[in-house]
């Protein structure tokens, strides 16, 4: 009996212990566990003095039991985005790709009479309307751009346009913003400078400066740089670091000179910049003297800061510093970002959350240092650890990015459009390598190829070489429709070349083709293509061209097989350049304030002719309307990619221009290749007999000579105006065969016929 009572007692005790340890929350509901004690434990920590210790959150928020009725910060942010920018758009959900099946064309809304428009937005619209993307027909368009100026959405700005939402909703093409692109540089206003635009963009894409990553819709929106209204429409100034040169060691390591905001957003970062200033290799200068009421807010440092600020010139600091601090201002982006890129001053970014311009395509880790506003004091030691080799690579990349994508409004707009185009054609989109390597994404057309080995720029990186054969493209336009003896001899001489794969004859004559039996017998295939009378047809990317190299000829050219062989061997060492015999040189005429060219035999050249051309010569030696006209037989070898670039990259208006002016296609092709490579053409030696032949006068009146010369000069200046700057590069290089003109046996010379008297 005693044993039974003992077991019952132990069982009862064990049950209470288990209930106490594992059912504590249930036991607390009983009266003998006072609720006030639980409440006392759950109110920790105790806020002893709420008036002294201000909290960023209510104590109940910190001690809450996980109330799910309150939305999370992410949910609140998502709700704000949905309210201000519509749904979380992506290309597959908010863009109608079916409109782009017939090509990537952009339509700009007609500009209304008296519509207020800033200079910058007018440049953006002009960039689109003069590009190859533009179409005046909305039914052909894949993308639409408003004529309403949306760049400045600060209500306090003089350029703020009111009632935008009511106006765009009345447009029949708006369609909730689908397939629309909206440009913006300034959003929000004092004091918070939020990214609100003041109207609902719906399903439209946003190309915006100072984009915060939390508001950026990846794969849909595009971050663009903040640029001033003085930014050039096209061309633009070149970078300050000379091409293929090593810059000298600069005086300063790290610099900043700019405004210091005393209050409001952005003031925290700039107020702390004085901590890293040492006055020797790190110069960080700020001024309080800006705005209307700066004196009311100035602190003890303002007076001395204003004095030190005037001791240094901003442009001098840019030129003489290796790194430039790019802190955030009122907004995340600033003008000094592009200024630093142009100056080859490596940007040190202090703008947390900034979605960098064209980050979808550009690898900014190769051109800028990503800093943190919270770790400002660590910046000096961090950049001192960067090796000189990497510093040089950073500087070179800044110059490439500036020239390729940011030096003009045209390049900024075209880069924006090409990024969108890549999204629509993923199977033919550019790789990040193409975007971040010379000559850049705008000049590496994916329609031509997406394989690196097909472009003339990447043979070294790809570890390959161009094909060992060429295609000869001969343009023939006989006035009587019959083949001349020089033309027949030229075809036979070219066909005997060991490197010739085929000969294409472009028949650019309204007369019918001569019978097949009148054409010469050749060792390589001879194909006749019925062309038009347009001069630009010689650079059309014909599908019959199956080799990398194209030998461009015309019917007036007189060449030997040795000359063709030697020129092709030279070209294989320089596949990205033009290689030829006859050359011109450009110059600036300070009196007439225009560009000109000279056809005088000199040691300087910048243009290699691609066709027979008339030119004239002043008595002083410069090409001009005085003197005898000369016919110069010419040859040119270039990569077939330039045929695609000539046809697809350049707008149709330029091709129409060259068709209307004499010898203009020569100049345009040379300008195009120089703009791509930043290199001069290569001249090779020529058989002396040909040099003497070009000295013979050609029949023609003085009026014809003057007219041709004037057309060529006008062509050069009109093309330079389109490019925005002069892309031609001068050279004094001429390549001759080994032992050329040496006093040795002719049998030891490979190209002995080049010296034939």
PyMOL commands that set and color helices and strands:
alter all, ss='L'
color gray80, all
select helices_A, chain A and resi 2-22+24-27+35-42+59-62+73-85+91-94+97-100+119-129+138-140+164-169+175-177+267-271+273-276+294-297+302-309+314-319+336-342+364-366+373-384+388-406+409-424+426-428+432-435+452-454+459-462+485-495+516-518+535-539+561-573+641-649+652-660+664-677+688-693+702-723+746-748+752-755
alter helices_A, ss='H'
color red, helices_A
select strands_A, chain A and resi 106-108+143-145+152-153+180-184+186-187+205-208+222-223+252-259+282-287+321-327+346-350+368-370+470-476+500-507+525-530+549-554+579-580+583-589+594-598+607-608+614-615+630-631+636-639+682-684+734-735
alter strands_A, ss='S'
color yellow, strands_A
deselect
rebuild
show_as cartoon
